[in-house]
Each structure stands twice: as structure tokens, then as C-alpha cells.
Amino acid sequence: MYGMTESISRVVVLDQHLPAPLPVQRVEVRRITIEPHTAVGAHVHNGPVFGNIVSGSAVYQQGADDEPQVLRAGDVFYEPAVDRISRFDTEDEGVTFLAYFPLTDGQEATLDLI
């Protein structure tokens, strides 16, 4: 394994603590593409969602009083379970991201518009 440690970099980009223990049975990963100029609208998920932007960008805002931020390729994000996400909107370029849904036994991931 000579030289292997010099050619590998490991960087923690998100270390998110969950508000309560979650007995995860499986993790569903979805590739999601949203076209340009799309406002998803305020929504909630029935479980936590972790994601990373693959291409494009999105304006992300958790609560109505939180500052919006632009997520770009390489950025990661966390959407808490049952907390209102105010914005996940695209502008000129649209966005593609991977979303990771930790699910309990028998649970299916949902997104409910508010």
C-alpha cells in the first residue's frame, strides 16, 4: 500500500446531529433534477434529508426568518424532519442533486407542500 495515504484525502463536509435517535433500517438515495426557474415552495419531509448538489444551484432557506443561501455544485445540506423548508428554488441554471433519506422500517420518504 505504498503511497496510498498520500493520494487519498478525507474531509468531513457535514457532521449533523439528529434531534432524536432514529432506528434507520435503510437509506434511499435519489437523483433529483429541478428545471430552471422552479420554486418548489414551502414543504416538509417526514424524515431527515441529507443532500449534495451535483450541478447547477438552488436557493435554500430553512425557516421563514432564516437567511437564504445559494447551494452550488459540491455543497451539502440538511433538511430536518417535519421542519418547514421555506425555499429550495432554482434560478437560471436549474439543479441536480443527490438526496439521502434515512428511513425506519416500513417508512417511505414523503414531501408535503405547505
Backbone hydrogen bonds, N-H to C=O, Kabsch-Sander energy under -0.5 kcal/mol:
donor,donor_aa,acceptor,acceptor_aa,energy
4,M,1,M,-1.9
7,S,3,G,-0.9
7,S,4,M,-0.9
8,I,5,T,-0.6
13,V,11,V,-0.6
17,H,15,D,-0.5
24,V,22,L,-2.0
25,Q,103,L,-3.1
26,R,103,L,-1.9
28,E,101,F,-2.4
30,R,99,A,-2.7
32,I,30,R,-0.7
32,I,97,F,-3.1
34,I,95,V,-2.9
37,H,91,E,-2.3
38,T,35,E,-0.5
40,V,38,T,-0.7
40,V,88,F,-0.7
43,H,85,I,-2.1
44,V,112,D,-2.0
46,N,110,T,-1.0
49,V,79,E,-2.3
50,F,100,Y,-2.3
51,G,77,F,-2.4
52,N,98,L,-2.0
53,I,75,D,-2.6
54,V,96,T,-2.8
55,S,96,T,-1.9
57,S,94,G,-2.2
58,A,71,L,-1.8
59,V,89,D,-3.5
60,Y,58,A,-0.7
60,Y,69,Q,-3.5
61,Q,87,R,-2.2
66,D,63,G,-1.3
69,Q,60,Y,-2.7
71,L,58,A,-3.2
71,L,69,Q,-0.6
73,A,56,G,-0.8
74,G,53,I,-2.9
75,D,72,R,-2.8
77,F,51,G,-2.4
79,E,49,V,-3.0
82,V,45,H,-2.9
83,D,80,P,-1.1
85,I,43,H,-3.1
86,S,61,Q,-1.1
86,S,62,Q,-2.6
86,S,84,R,-0.6
87,R,61,Q,-2.2
89,D,59,V,-2.1
90,T,38,T,-2.6
95,V,34,I,-2.2
96,T,55,S,-2.5
97,F,32,I,-2.6
98,L,52,N,-2.4
99,A,30,R,-2.9
99,A,97,F,-0.5
100,Y,50,F,-3.9
101,F,28,E,-3.3
101,F,99,A,-0.5
103,L,26,R,-3.2
107,Q,104,T,-2.0
112,D,44,V,-2.9
113,L,111,L,-0.5
114,I,42,A,-2.8
